[in-house]
Structure formats: structure tokens, C-alpha cells
Amino acid sequence: MKIVKTINEFYHLLVNDEKLLRLLYYMPKDTEDDPLDPLKMNVSQLPEKDHILQNVLVIGDKTNDLALETNTCRICFYTGSRIPQKNYLKSINQFTDNPYSSTQQYIFDIYTPASANNIDFRLDWLGEVLNEVLFQEDIEEFGDLRFHSGLPITTVPNGFVGYRWTYIMPSGQQPMGFKS
């Protein structure tokens, strides 16, 4: 069970992906305004980058400070339900909970101003890039990460649209006193 380690690794992956940061920070003025334009500065090189990162990547479900005046998108990520995995016991012909193995949900809520979404489908674009970041081939830590579900967020700050991406990862723990 390494929930804190996993959330921390998610954060470092996201904060180090410049494409994702540009999509979160640079809002389009019109259909020709590309957030990935090489003429725009990398977010990681902006003098106010620490403040930007605190606002666009948030650990936890925090939207009370999200307003159109901020003029950015946001990804909130946090843990969801933790469900014991099931074992089939042939002797009693039923499934039982395995006390040493569970499935942990990790939730990523993406919020974007509706005006930006209407110009370049920013909400969907961010979802695609999030998946690219989480499922890079060279990341061994998330080898067991699986997409679980996605659904629109119906309660969003005024002027925003949102989508929830839920992923699952199995985790186990050894019984106390067990030596391997």
C-alpha cells in the first residue's frame, strides 16, 4: 500500500510535462491561438511558475477558489475508493474479500473555462494528454494502472466545464509477521 508515494509520483509526472502545463495555463484567444506554439514561453520557465503550478495542479478536490478571473484550467487529483479484491473459495463456492489485496482508485478532475473549451475542445485535449502522461511506456511504477471510468462533472464552478477521469491500481500488503 503506497498511496502517498503514488500520488507524489503522479504529481511529479504532471508537473514535468510541458505540453500538459501549456494546455493548463495558456488560454486561447481564438481558434488560431495555439498553446503549444514554440513562440510562447514554457510554463516551467516563467518567473511565476511556482504560483501557476499551485493553481493548475492541485492535490485534493479543491475548486472553491476557481474563478473565470484566474483564466486557467485545473487538474485536481486525489484518491478515491479503496475496495478489497475478491478471492473465489471453491470449498464454499463463493467469493470472499482478500484482506491483503485491494484496488485503489485515483481520480483526476479536469476543469476548464467553458469559453476555452468552445474554442479548442480544451477539456478533451487535456484528457488525451493526461492519458499520454500516465501511460508512457517508460514508467514502470504505473504498470498496473488501468483506466476505470470517465464522466462529466455536473457540479462545477460558474463558467467552467469538468470531466472526471478515474483510474485503478491494485495494491497488496503482506500479513503482519509474514517474512519473505
Buried (B, 14 or more C-beta within 10 A) or exposed (E): EEEEEBBEBBBEBBBEBEBBBBBBBBBBEEEEBEBEEEEBEEBBEBEEBEEBBEBBBBBEEEBEEBEEEBEBBBBBBBBBEEEEBEEEEEEEEEEEEEEBBBBBBBBBBBBBBBBBBEBBEBBEBBBEBBBEBBEEEEEEEBEEBEEBEBEEBEEBBEEBBBBBBBBBBEBEEEEEEEEE
